[in-house]
Amino acid sequence: MSDLPELGRPVLWGLAVGGEAGVRRVLELYREDFARAMQLAGCPAIADITPDLVA
């Protein structure tokens, strides 16, 4: 089982559309989404994420 199964295709799409800058943008969007999800869950740090928060 992969640790990051959903990163592959969007990263490749970013590469196809914008080269290195496109990949960087895709990864930036993932980082922003993850940070927002952590805020909404009340987790200021990754260590605060518990199994009951992961669906």
N, C-alpha and C positions, 0 to 999 in steps of 0.2 A: 504494500500500500504506500502510496506517495504521501509525503508530508505537505506538499503544496500542489495538489492536483489541478486546481483551477487557474494557475498562473500561466500555463503554457501557451494556449491559443491567443489570449489578449496580448501577451508579450510579442508573439510572432506577428500579430496584426499591427502592433505599434512599430515593429521593425520594418514591416512591409510599407507602411504609410509614411513613417518619418525617420527611418534609420535609427541611429543611436538616440536622438532626441525623442523619437516616438516611444522607444522602450523606456527611457527615463520618465516620460510623462505617464505611461501606463503604471509603472511602479509607484510613482508619486500619487496617483489616484488611489491605488490600493492602500498606501500608507495613510492617506487622508481618511478613507473609509474606515479603516481599522481604528484609527484614533477616535473618530466620531462614535463608532460602536462602543469603544471602551468608555468614553465619556457618558454615553447614554446608559451604560450598564453600571456606572458608578465605580469604575476601576481606573484609578490613577496610574497604575503600573501593571505590566504584564503579569507579575507575580500575584496580583489580586484577582486574576481570572480563575474561577473555580469550575470544575466539571459541570456543575448545575447551570452555568451560564452558556455552555456550549451546546447547541442543539444539533 
